[in-house]
């Protein structure tokens, strides 16, 4: 895998963990402004998930890297994103754009982190859709604590 440095979110946590992963998924954007993206097509998404915290769990981890991968890779890899529950409500107009997929990744990770006693926080999700386009999602202050 290509080594890459991602934009770092500002935080005051003692620990920062970054997990890189990729997943292959198809999607389409059912909106007239989407142009060719209205047709089903696929991407190999590259994601970097940044987690911060001051406390470690009993095993000495902020979070085990494997848990993050299970949450995202197993859910989205080799799928049609439009079929996922986060994007399947046609009334909500929540189409699986790179922006909304990055936000969904953050929500999925943060929902898991909220169950942990030491309360780490997902600080950002960097999601690359193509070699020349990516999105960074960072929740507004106060949203994740």
Phi and psi in degrees as a GROMACS rama.xvg file:
@    title "Ramachandran Plot"
@    xaxis  label "Phi"
@    yaxis  label "Psi"
@TYPE xy
-67.1083  131.008  UNK-2
-76.6262  132.52  UNK-3
-139.304  143.576  UNK-4
-101.771  129.786  UNK-5
-104.093  154.442  UNK-6
-57.5373  132.525  UNK-7
-94.108  133.287  UNK-8
-75.2427  147.636  UNK-9
-76.4862  132.671  UNK-10
-160.456  166.588  UNK-11
-112.224  14.7599  UNK-12
-71.9132  151.036  UNK-13
-72.7848  -34.6617  UNK-14
-118.184  142.161  UNK-15
-133.865  125.675  UNK-16
-113.382  138.318  UNK-17
-125.63  130.16  UNK-18
-120.656  122.081  UNK-19
-95.7303  143.599  UNK-20
-159.893  168.873  UNK-21
-136.129  157.09  UNK-22
-149.335  145.176  UNK-23
-100.387  126.389  UNK-24
-150.515  153.007  UNK-25
-106.464  159.869  UNK-26
-162.4  170.556  UNK-27
-148.522  155.192  UNK-28
-115.008  103.107  UNK-29
-79.642  65.7041  UNK-30
-143.258  140.267  UNK-31
-60.6929  -26.6911  UNK-32
-77.5585  -5.77246  UNK-33
-82.2555  -7.6221  UNK-34
57.8338  -131.692  UNK-35
-63.7682  -20.2055  UNK-36
-71.4696  -2.97831  UNK-37
-71.1205  -20.0558  UNK-38
-90.6217  149.607  UNK-39
-63.651  130.263  UNK-40
-153.144  162.633  UNK-41
-120.437  162.043  UNK-42
-140.746  155.249  UNK-43
-102.088  102.52  UNK-44
-79.4757  137.272  UNK-45
-111.647  124.589  UNK-46
-119.401  143.561  UNK-47
-125.33  124.623  UNK-48
-113.744  126.613  UNK-49
-108.694  126.57  UNK-50
-124.925  137.469  UNK-51
-125.238  157.592  UNK-52
-178.782  165.466  UNK-53
-104.877  -18.2622  UNK-54
-116.793  146.509  UNK-55
-105.116  157.563  UNK-56
-78.6258  -178.401  UNK-57
-60.6561  -25.0941  UNK-58
-90.9537  0.902067  UNK-59
88.9876  12.4531  UNK-60
-102.055  147.39  UNK-61
-69.0717  -49.2158  UNK-62
-159.283  145.236  UNK-63
-69.9338  129.505  UNK-64
-53.1171  -36.8071  UNK-65
-61.8782  -34.5072  UNK-66
-63.8888  -40.2337  UNK-67
-64.1083  -46.127  UNK-68
-61.9991  -41.7335  UNK-69
-60.2593  -41.2146  UNK-70
-61.8591  -41.8303  UNK-71
-100.766  -54.8336  UNK-72
-60.5512  -48.8015  UNK-73
-64.6529  -29.5073  UNK-74
-78.3334  -42.7833  UNK-75
-104.264  -22.6315  UNK-76
-63.7245  133.29  UNK-77
55.6657  48.2887  UNK-78
-129.449  167.608  UNK-79
-98.9548  109.514  UNK-80
-56.4043  -33.3979  UNK-81
-60.2354  -23.7106  UNK-82
-83.5619  -14.3368  UNK-83
-68.7604  145.821  UNK-84
-57.741  -27.049  UNK-85
-69.8998  -18.8495  UNK-86
-126.87  -0.786406  UNK-87
-86.6939  -9.79138  UNK-88
-78.1275  102.261  UNK-89
-64.2116  -28.0339  UNK-90
-71.4896  -27.9724  UNK-91
-78.0446  -14.8921  UNK-92
58.3123  30.1428  UNK-93
-93.0593  78.0245  UNK-94
-76.7296  151.264  UNK-95
-80.3144  67.3961  UNK-96
-77.697  168.266  UNK-97
-59.5958  -37.4851  UNK-98
-61.7486  -48.7224  UNK-99
-74.4228  -28.0978  UNK-100
-67.6069  -42.85  UNK-101
-59.8094  -42.9259  UNK-102
-65.2919  -40.8247  UNK-103
-63.2025  -41.1004  UNK-104
-59.341  -45.8391  UNK-105
-58.8229  -46.7882  UNK-106
-61.4482  -43.4443  UNK-107
-62.9952  -46.4965  UNK-108
-64.7649  -46.5632  UNK-109
-65.2376  -36.9782  UNK-110
-58.4653  -39.1208  UNK-111
-69.4553  -45.314  UNK-112
-60.1999  -33.5278  UNK-113
-63.2401  -18.3899  UNK-114
-86.1189  -9.51403  UNK-115
-89.1161  138.93  UNK-116
-60.791  -36.2102  UNK-117
-87.32  -0.415837  UNK-118
52.5254  53.413  UNK-119
-65.8333  163.199  UNK-120
-126.297  138.054  UNK-121
-80.1982  117.176  UNK-122
-91.629  -34.2781  UNK-123
-163.499  157.114  UNK-124
-126.469  122.974  UNK-125
-102.967  122.049  UNK-126
-128.598  114.095  UNK-127
-96.2153  123.482  UNK-128
-92.3476  -40.2613  UNK-129
-136.674  170.94  UNK-130
-58.4905  -21.7889  UNK-131
-116.423  7.19335  UNK-132
-142.453  136.969  UNK-133
-151.57  165.287  UNK-134
-130.174  144.499  UNK-135
-116.658  126.2  UNK-136
-111.647  124.747  UNK-137
-129.587  127.047  UNK-138
-67.287  154.197  UNK-139
-63.4993  151.519  UNK-140
-54.0352  139.044  UNK-141
87.338  -13.1225  UNK-142
-73.7367  -33.2022  UNK-143
-109.975  23.0853  UNK-144
